[in-house]
């Protein structure tokens, strides 16, 4: 089976079940969103799911990028209701510019993990290790496509950040943040050229950097 086909399948519980069989009790999935945007924060969600979920909605879970906005909102509501623990962390464009996007991404993940009650005893992370978090952990490339807990975290993080960007669009009209969520769409780039850089743009990111005085 080709890799691209594999990623369309529902994410599995294989990682979580393996860890439970090793004696871990609270396995958290973690993912981020907004890493490549030109404006706004980077966000992360961490959550612990019950492994026995009979609800039909759980079969619809995918990586958030594979879902419509309406479907993400529907699933995020159910995930929040059923999660044993859930946390969301955000790090601002100011910290992204001063400390770098990798630091900011890890910090958002750390903030999300710190909100989990009960605290996790193992972390499953999409694509990045968290060396500053002294817990057993495993990072999984394309984890949001392969692992149910990470996929659910990707949905929660995406919905939370999208809502914030909707709100910020009211304060910064003309850039289309409600539609582009701060990413570098053609309309956003045209607005940058016309209106210049606003206060929530990431000044360390090209092409914003080239437009800064």
Order of alpha helices (4+ residues) and beta strands (2+ residues): alpha-alpha-beta-beta-alpha-beta-alpha-alpha-beta-beta-alpha-alpha-alpha-alpha-alpha
